[in-house]
Amino acid sequence: MLSSRSMKQSLANLVRGLVVLLLFVPAPLAIIGSPAAIADTSVQVVAAEPAVMLPEAEEEADEDPWTARFLAPAVAALGAVAVGSAAAYYVVRVRGRYRVI
């Protein structure tokens, strides 16, 4: 058995679902029942010419942003230092503790 609160919540969710469904359904249904004037493809569209012709702007060579020029190489260098120091730490501290007999 559903409790009264659960039934109210279920009914509220059903109403919300119907409202959302009604928001999306009328647009496709309007196209289905559209008059033949919308489906008429004999209409020609003429593009209007602009009143003033502007010359196309020349593209300037953009400089790399400061992040690409300075930050990316710095991060790559720090990463290389971190990997190198981790390898050195392994060789000195961990590998030096054990001896192969």
Backbone as CSV, one residue per row, in Angstrom:
resi,resn,N_x,N_y,N_z,CA_x,CA_y,CA_z,C_x,C_y,C_z
1,MET,0.830,-1.179,0.000,0.000,0.000,0.000,0.874,1.242,0.000
2,LEU,0.507,2.194,-0.776,1.205,3.469,-0.808,0.632,4.379,0.266
3,SER,1.506,5.099,0.929,1.036,6.033,1.935,0.479,7.279,1.256
4,SER,-0.211,8.074,2.014,-0.821,9.277,1.480,0.249,10.236,0.948
5,ARG,1.343,10.355,1.678,2.427,11.238,1.251,3.065,10.730,-0.032
6,SER,3.257,9.423,-0.120,3.858,8.829,-1.305,2.953,9.001,-2.521
7,MET,1.638,8.875,-2.320,0.697,9.055,-3.432,0.690,10.505,-3.906
8,LYS,0.765,11.448,-2.966,0.801,12.861,-3.345,2.072,13.174,-4.128
9,GLN,3.176,12.594,-3.674,4.436,12.830,-4.362,4.415,12.193,-5.752
10,SER,3.834,11.013,-5.873,3.735,10.354,-7.169,2.852,11.155,-8.114
11,LEU,1.747,11.672,-7.589,0.848,12.484,-8.404,1.537,13.774,-8.832
12,ALA,2.304,14.381,-7.934,3.029,15.605,-8.276,4.078,15.323,-9.355
13,ASN,4.772,14.192,-9.263,5.759,13.823,-10.274,5.087,13.550,-11.615
14,LEU,3.907,12.960,-11.597,3.168,12.704,-12.825,2.770,14.022,-13.485
15,VAL,2.297,14.964,-12.704,1.904,16.268,-13.246,3.112,16.978,-13.823
16,ARG,4.267,16.933,-13.114,5.484,17.554,-13.634,5.899,16.920,-14.953
17,GLY,5.811,15.608,-15.035,6.159,14.912,-16.271,5.260,15.305,-17.420
18,LEU,3.965,15.426,-17.151,3.032,15.845,-18.205,3.306,17.272,-18.670
19,VAL,3.645,18.146,-17.738,3.953,19.528,-18.111,5.186,19.577,-19.003
20,VAL,6.222,18.820,-18.644,7.427,18.787,-19.465,7.115,18.190,-20.835
21,LEU,6.304,17.158,-20.880,5.929,16.540,-22.145,5.164,17.528,-23.015
22,LEU,4.269,18.282,-22.420,3.489,19.256,-23.187,4.348,20.416,-23.669
23,LEU,5.471,20.668,-23.036,6.362,21.718,-23.518,7.054,21.321,-24.816
24,PHE,7.349,20.038,-24.971,8.115,19.590,-26.126,7.270,19.010,-27.259
25,VAL,6.061,18.592,-27.001,5.256,17.926,-28.023,4.614,18.887,-29.023
26,PRO,4.095,20.051,-28.647,3.379,20.874,-29.629,4.214,21.309,-30.824
27,ALA,5.499,21.548,-30.670,6.305,22.000,-31.798,6.354,20.952,-32.918
28,PRO,6.671,19.683,-32.649,6.658,18.709,-33.741,5.250,18.491,-34.308
29,LEU,4.224,18.559,-33.469,2.868,18.379,-33.970,2.447,19.531,-34.866
30,ALA,2.937,20.729,-34.609,2.599,21.873,-35.445,3.177,21.713,-36.841
31,ILE,4.340,21.105,-36.953,4.957,20.907,-38.264,4.197,19.849,-39.049
32,ILE,3.711,18.824,-38.362,2.980,17.752,-39.041,1.696,18.293,-39.654
33,GLY,0.993,19.123,-38.909,-0.271,19.654,-39.414,-0.122,20.992,-40.096
34,SER,1.056,21.319,-40.580,1.283,22.629,-41.183,0.633,22.701,-42.558
35,PRO,0.233,23.892,-42.949,-0.344,24.050,-44.282,0.711,23.866,-45.360
36,ALA,0.278,23.745,-46.581,1.182,23.482,-47.694,2.089,24.669,-47.987
37,ALA,1.752,25.863,-47.507,2.570,27.043,-47.784,3.950,26.922,-47.147
38,ILE,4.045,26.265,-46.010,5.341,26.105,-45.365,6.194,25.116,-46.142
39,ALA,5.572,24.107,-46.684,6.294,23.084,-47.417,6.598,23.510,-48.848
40,ASP,6.132,24.677,-49.280,6.344,25.149,-50.645,7.814,25.508,-50.832
41,THR,8.470,24.845,-51.778,9.887,25.087,-52.019,10.122,25.983,-53.223
42,SER,9.079,26.517,-53.834,9.248,27.344,-55.016,9.605,28.790,-54.676
43,VAL,9.641,29.139,-53.402,9.975,30.495,-52.990,11.472,30.698,-53.158
44,GLN,11.847,31.791,-53.842,13.254,32.078,-54.046,13.705,33.145,-53.053
45,VAL,14.839,32.901,-52.450,15.394,33.850,-51.504,16.495,34.623,-52.205
46,VAL,16.380,35.956,-52.205,17.373,36.801,-52.850,18.208,37.446,-51.756
47,ALA,19.504,37.242,-51.817,20.386,37.818,-50.816,20.577,39.294,-51.109
48,ALA,20.427,40.117,-50.105,20.599,41.555,-50.263,22.087,41.889,-50.248
49,GLU,22.457,42.903,-51.019,23.846,43.342,-51.046,24.053,44.374,-49.946
50,PRO,25.228,44.401,-49.348,25.472,45.390,-48.304,25.564,46.797,-48.894
51,ALA,25.242,47.808,-48.093,25.257,49.188,-48.558,26.680,49.683,-48.757
52,VAL,27.583,49.260,-47.889,28.972,49.695,-47.978,29.856,48.458,-47.985
53,MET,30.743,48.392,-48.965,31.669,47.264,-49.027,32.921,47.612,-48.230
54,LEU,33.243,46.804,-47.247,34.429,47.008,-46.440,35.519,46.058,-46.910
55,PRO,36.740,46.560,-46.990,37.828,45.637,-47.360,38.056,44.654,-46.221
56,GLU,38.438,43.457,-46.590,38.662,42.446,-45.570,39.915,42.788,-44.779
57,ALA,39.809,42.644,-43.498,40.936,42.963,-42.624,42.018,41.909,-42.764
58,GLU,43.256,42.388,-42.763,44.375,41.458,-42.842,44.570,40.803,-41.484
59,GLU,44.828,39.538,-41.507,45.039,38.824,-40.253,46.448,39.095,-39.751
60,GLU,46.526,39.511,-38.494,47.820,39.769,-37.902,48.357,38.481,-37.290
61,ALA,49.658,38.383,-37.295,50.277,37.207,-36.677,50.139,37.336,-35.165
62,ASP,49.389,36.447,-34.572,49.175,36.501,-33.139,50.376,35.908,-32.416
63,GLU,50.769,36.597,-31.344,51.825,36.059,-30.503,51.234,34.993,-29.600
64,ASP,52.068,34.059,-29.214,51.618,33.059,-28.255,51.293,33.757,-26.944
65,PRO,50.266,33.329,-26.254,49.996,33.927,-24.947,51.142,33.607,-23.982
66,TRP,51.231,34.403,-22.927,52.336,34.229,-21.991,52.348,32.850,-21.370
67,THR,51.177,32.218,-21.272,51.146,30.880,-20.678,51.865,29.881,-21.563
68,ALA,51.717,30.027,-22.866,52.367,29.084,-23.768,53.864,29.351,-23.848
69,ARG,54.255,30.624,-23.689,55.676,30.955,-23.809,56.463,30.679,-22.545
70,PHE,55.860,30.922,-21.381,56.619,30.821,-20.138,56.152,29.701,-19.223
71,LEU,54.852,29.566,-19.052,54.336,28.626,-18.074,54.497,27.178,-18.531
72,ALA,54.220,26.884,-19.789,54.315,25.506,-20.268,55.747,24.970,-20.188
73,PRO,56.764,25.713,-20.637,58.137,25.186,-20.484,58.555,25.044,-19.021
74,ALA,58.095,25.960,-18.166,58.444,25.865,-16.746,57.835,24.608,-16.131
75,VAL,56.589,24.305,-16.463,55.947,23.103,-15.934,56.638,21.853,-16.470
76,ALA,57.022,21.865,-17.747,57.724,20.715,-18.312,59.076,20.518,-17.625
77,ALA,59.797,21.611,-17.351,61.096,21.513,-16.680,60.922,21.009,-15.247
78,LEU,59.921,21.538,-14.537,59.672,21.054,-13.174,59.271,19.583,-13.164
79,GLY,58.513,19.152,-14.145,58.148,17.744,-14.239,59.357,16.861,-14.470
80,ALA,60.268,17.320,-15.337,61.486,16.550,-15.595,62.352,16.475,-14.336
81,VAL,62.438,17.583,-13.604,63.210,17.586,-12.359,62.568,16.646,-11.346
82,ALA,61.243,16.639,-11.261,60.546,15.764,-10.310,60.774,14.294,-10.648
83,VAL,60.701,13.941,-11.921,60.929,12.549,-12.324,62.375,12.152,-12.055
84,GLY,63.304,13.051,-12.369,64.722,12.758,-12.118,65.021,12.599,-10.640
85,SER,64.452,13.473,-9.820,64.699,13.362,-8.379,64.040,12.113,-7.802
86,ALA,62.881,11.720,-8.305,62.254,10.484,-7.833,63.105,9.275,-8.186
87,ALA,63.697,9.279,-9.384,64.574,8.177,-9.777,65.823,8.146,-8.901
88,ALA,66.392,9.313,-8.625,67.581,9.378,-7.772,67.250,8.924,-6.357
89,TYR,66.101,9.320,-5.845,65.674,8.899,-4.508,65.538,7.379,-4.451
90,TYR,64.972,6.798,-5.507,64.815,5.337,-5.553,66.175,4.655,-5.529
91,VAL,67.110,5.158,-6.337,68.428,4.524,-6.425,69.168,4.643,-5.098
92,VAL,69.112,5.810,-4.471,69.900,6.039,-3.260,69.254,5.398,-2.042
93,ARG,67.964,5.621,-1.815,67.333,5.219,-0.562,66.745,3.810,-0.605
94,VAL,66.003,3.476,-1.615,65.284,2.206,-1.626,66.170,1.077,-2.133
95,ARG,66.808,1.275,-3.243,67.606,0.214,-3.842,68.868,-0.070,-3.018
96,GLY,69.366,0.954,-2.332,70.586,0.768,-1.527,70.344,-0.038,-0.259
97,ARG,69.128,-0.195,0.175,68.833,-0.933,1.396,68.983,-2.437,1.227
98,TYR,68.710,-2.924,0.052,68.694,-4.378,-0.168,69.883,-4.794,-1.011
99,ARG,70.443,-5.919,-0.672,71.570,-6.446,-1.421,71.211,-7.823,-1.969
100,VAL,71.595,-8.042,-3.183,71.347,-9.339,-3.804,72.470,-10.271,-3.399
101,ILE,72.140,-11.423,-2.876,73.145,-12.376,-2.407,73.315,-13.484,-3.417
